[in-house]
Amino acid sequence: MHLRVGTRGSDLALWQSRWVVEQLRIAHPSLSVEEIVIKTHGDIAADQRIDADWPVGGFVGAIEEALVAGRIDFAVHSYKDLPTQTTPGLTIAAVPSRELVNDVLVTHATVDLGHLPRGFRLGTSSQRRAAQFSRLCRDIQIVPIRGNVPTRIAKIGRDNLDGVVLAAAGLKRLGIDPPHRIDLPTDRFVPSPAQGALAVQTRVNCAAAELIKVLDDDKARRAVDAERSFLQAIGAGCHTPVGALATIHGAKISMHGQLFSDDHRRVAEGVEAGEDSETVGRRLALRLIGELKKHT
């Protein structure tokens, strides 16, 4: 059988798609897969800030359109890039085993996370990361940046930045190990919902979905479902300062969430546990929304 996979053209996107294809070929040795690179809004509008004006699905919309139209048979996404509302006619056929979930602070020189230098210039376009570091150090300067992983690392020093924050999963997948890095603890720096997870997307009830479901990891899917249920209940977009991380222990799901005010000055956080992903995510979201409103 021959399939066409749609992917963005960044180093990380290509690595992720090729890894999924490799796993599929191991499971289905006779399968052939053609790689089709698709430019998304995020690739074309490379200088646009990720803020309230950023379109929903800015990193995945063009790929989903190609999938709906039948120009590709499946797509591989960083799961955290997908909108919480499912595109009609499409489904997540597999959530493969999850990579590292934490963030990493990459710096120009060795620093102490608990005592960052006054006026430390941190590059990030993530409102969540900006809020978490502003909470850690009030004197920090947040500098919005865009670009793929190597591009953002290259901005350290060159663009008068002292450091940037990146997902550990991206660094590991690309085999990048900067000399000055601090792995951020997830209890204080709760990651983006679905960070480190991939989504293999197909059309509903298609032949490709049947082949791809062999890659599905139940623990990864349950954790991501809880985190995205939390995100959906909050009504959060990619510019909302929110973090969520679910862990699976047998039938039980435990999730830690953080929700910041838009000005980053207030935060509500807590833990919720249960056995149903959607219920755990929704309950925690509603509780944190209520707590944040109390301090408005």
Protein Blocks (a to p, Z undefined) as FASTA:
>chain_A
ZZdddddfbfklmmmmmmmmmmmmmmmmmbccdddddddfklmmmmbccdfklcghklmm
mmmmmmmnopafbdcddfklpcfbdcehiacfbacddddfbdcdddfbdcdfklccehia
cddfbfklmmmmmmmpmkbccdddeddfklmmmmgojlopabdcddfklmmmnopacfbd
cdddfklmccdehihiacddddehifklmmmmmmpcfklmmmmmmmmmmmmmnopafkbc
cddddddehjbccdddddddfklpaccddddddjbfklmmmmmmmmmmmmmmmmZZ
